[in-house]
Amino acid sequence: MSGNIKQEYSDIKDIKDVDKALKVIAEIKRFIKSAEIERDARLQVVNEQCDLKIGDKRQILAELESRVNAFCVDQKKTIFKEKNTVNLVFGGIVLKKCPPKLVLARGTWQDVVGAIEAIGTPDVMNCIKIKAEPDKNQIKKLSKEMHEKIGVNVVSDEKIIIKTN
């Protein structure tokens, strides 16, 4: 491959120049693809080596964290009787109040919407979000005059596709 590709093909004057540029484009694409294949192969080797080093330590870590958590939950009143943070020699544990979340008592969220609609009072009806979203496929079918009224334009872009051999 030539060293100064930018200089060589900065000025394309005719179809022969386009063909020369396509040759360089193909060479560059092959070079990039080859470099990516080499990179991926090297990464796979490194990943395999790391996986061998790590072994089953992720599973052991998860199990140990789970046991520590279970112990802390079980002994919560004793551990956190004075404060929500306990500092230990090798770390600490914190009892953190999480934001409230909704959990379905029964049925589905659609059942909840139905129950809210059945109650029908304004304070409860405010709990339903209604999303209005334009149907773009239907809008495309409207007349040009209607497009102008609603503030849209229907455009079709063209683009050049470069193919190399």
Secondary structure by P-SEA (a helix, b strand, c coil): ccccccccccccccaaaaaaaaaaaaaaaaaaaaaaaaaaaaaaaaaaaaaaaacaaaaaaaaaaaaaaaaaaaaccccccccccccccccccccccccbbbbbccccaaaaaaaaaaaccccccccbbbbbbbaaaaaaaccaaaaaaabbbbbbbbbbbbbcc
